[in-house]
Amino acid sequence: MKRKLAGETFFLTEFTPRFGEGFVAFAGNAPGRIKAIELKGEDFIAQKDAFLCAQEGVDLDIAFTKKLRAGIFGGEGFIPERLSGTGTAFIHACGDFIEMELASGEVVKVDTGSVVGFDASVGYDIALAGNVKSMLFGGEGIFLTTLRGPGRVLLQSMTLANLAAALRPFMPSGAGSGSGSSGTSGTSFNIGTLFRD
């Protein structure tokens, strides 16, 4: 039930080689990159739908956020997934990965949809994007994810929503013609909304 709540299926498919070595290939659900996360007993928190596959020693669970504000306004990551155990896990991002190593107490604020995952040592919260004018006319939404170090943070250069907005004017439907300007303005990388304290 917890897996279903996180947007995953009830079951996981397990691949086991028989009669010698075997080969299995995996792909994400959108154009982007795949990254291996090596777990050695520490936990890694990933946004829902980022998890792709993992070795048998990796446990997959959901990590409820401790703060109600983050749960209500967290968007894609309001029920993040917790990867723990020992082994290699693979996660997927739309666009490219941007990796940051935050020092203790260092804060980064980024568009919520741009967060792919972070070490369990990183604090996670949702904050207002700024004043009323920037929230209404800035084009980046009302809330930003606030991540506080120490630990590693993985961001993606393009969200699925922005990719869809960029492609909308080129779709054969007649409805796409009226949204040309809004679609193009949404193509800017969300990483542009990054602020470091």
Secondary structure by P-SEA (a helix, b strand, c coil): ccccccccccbbbbbbbccccbbbbbbcccbbbbbbbbbccbbbbbcccccccccccbbbbbbcccccccccccccccbbbbbbcbbbbbbbbccbbbbbbbcccbbbbcccccccccccccccccccccccccccccccccbbbbbbccbbbbbbcccaaaaaaaacccccccccccaaaaaaaaccccccccccc
